[in-house]
């Protein structure tokens, strides 16, 4: 309990979680599953994919460091790394969600244009 209080005072919270808009998910669900999709993507969309994958890999490395520090009794280092892991993990998830949102929006736009 004291560790939780100390940690919350010394590390910044993870970033806000990016949520795919519910209306977009609803429209996406109306597309038949076997329908072929065409969707142009921007370079920024591809960057979201790359950054999401890289940040997920960084988070795995940080998680490994947490486990090693914790198992070796280095609780302060493990707790410090835990905050970093949380930030990396949310960043990775946000990037992937932003890519998925872009794919959904682009596919829906292209579908309307046909």
N, C-alpha and C positions, 0 to 999 in steps of 0.2 A: 504494500500500500504506500509506504513512504517512497519507494522507488518510483511508483507511478506519479506521485506529486512532484518529485524532483525532476523527473523526465519531462513532465509537461511544462515546467518552468524553464528548462534549458534548451528544449528543441522546439522548432516551429512546427505547427501542425501541417499535415499533408495538404496539397492543393484541393480545391473543390472538385468533386467528381463531375465529369461531363456526362450529361444524360442525352440519349438520342430522343428527340422530340416524339411524344406519344402519337401525334397526328401523322408523322412520317412512318412510324412503325405500323400504324393502322392501315395507311395506304399501301405500304409494302405487303402487308398480309393479304391484300386483295389481288395481288398478282398470282396467277396460277403457278404452281411449283415447277411445272415442266416447260414454262415459257422461257425462251432464250432471251437474254437481256443484252442490250448494248448501252454502254455508258462511257462517255469521255471523262477522263480524270485530269486534273491539273497536276502540275509538278508538286504543289503543296500537298495534294492528296497522297501522292506517292511518298512524300517526305513524312507524312503521318505514319504510313506503314513502316518505313525504315526506322524512324525514331521510336515507334512503339516496340518494334522487335529489339532494337538495341537497348532500350531502357529496361525491357523485360530481362534481357541477358545480364545487364548491370545489376538489376535487383536480385537475380539468382546468385551472383557473386557476393553481393552484400549479405544475403541470407546465409551463405556458406560461412562468411566471416562471423556472423552472429553466433552460429552454432559452435564454431571452433572456440570463440571467445567465451561463450557461456559454459561450454563443457570443460574449459580450462580455468574456470573460476574468475574470469575477467568480466565481471558483471557490468561495470561502468562502461567499458568499451562495447559490450554486447548491447546494452541499452541505448548507447549513442548511435550505434549502427542500425538499431531497430527503427529509429526515427528516419534515418536516411533511406532504409528499405521501404518504409511506408510511402515516402515521397516518390521514390523511383517507381514503385508499383502503381500508384495512382496516375503518375505521368504516363506510364506505358499504357495503362487501360484507357486513359483519356485519348491518347493518340489513336489507338485502335478504334475506339468509339467514333472519333471524328472521321476516320477513314470510312467506316461503315455508314455513317450518316451521309457522307459525300457520295458513296456508291448508290445508296438508296435514292437520294434526291436526284442524282444524275439519271439513273435508270427510269425513274418516274417521269422526269422531264422528257426524255427521249421517247418514252412510250406514248406520251401525249402528242408528240410531234409526228407520229407515224400515221 
